């Protein structure tokens, strides 16, 4: 396995659905920061501002830009993330799914809502991993994950962050979004240095507090897939949507759009 990963990391990831990988992108922080600057100066078609009128600060996010932002592609191709993902997922190969940038400027009090990524995606399978890595030192604005939530019997209802409406019409197929703090759930969160990464399963419930500090909180996320990833139909457009993909349920994801970036 990669030197950044121990058997304890793998066991914790499999058991809790989340684990901290220190220094995963430590050698790539400056490159990612440049990519985030490029992304914010030239947002993609899915860029969003996640604050309502009157809310303070700025909460920017954008995804699926790695093919047009060379800094992101460099990190995806040359960082240890893909090999570490293979170790954590116990997978023989790793496919790229998408990148995601989330920036909370100083004084942004709005939290990232509790959610699971998986219900928004058109991917089925348990071999998957998201890496969330801050490009600034974080304490209170770190990612928060509910340990064991990846094994819940029902997925959590996907919601639109601004409209606060359900993403899909069939709400009975999902459980309501819980309040992990009020319900006493086990929450994993860490003080993190730039380049550290939280690794979590797509089904792990997670969120983040607002950024009330005087410093920016730039985060880079990388979503990767393992051996058992298959396309699954949802009852509406997914997020990201990837229009015109022409995949059928049960198929592996097309490798011209979602390339294999690591093999054993």
Secondary structure, DSSP 8 states (H G I E B T S, - for coil): --TT--HHHHHHHHHHSEEEETTTTGGGHHHHHHHHHHHHHS--TT-EE---TT--S-EEEEES-TTT-HHHHHHHHHSTHHHHHHHHHT-SEEEEEEEEEEEE-TTB---EEEE-SGGGSSEE-S-EEEEEEESS-BSTTSEEEETTGGG-SS-B--B-TTT--BSSS-GGGSB----TTTTT--EE---B-TT-EEEE-TTS-EEE--B-SSS-EEEEEEEEE-TT-EE---SS--SS--TT----TT----TTTS-EEEE-
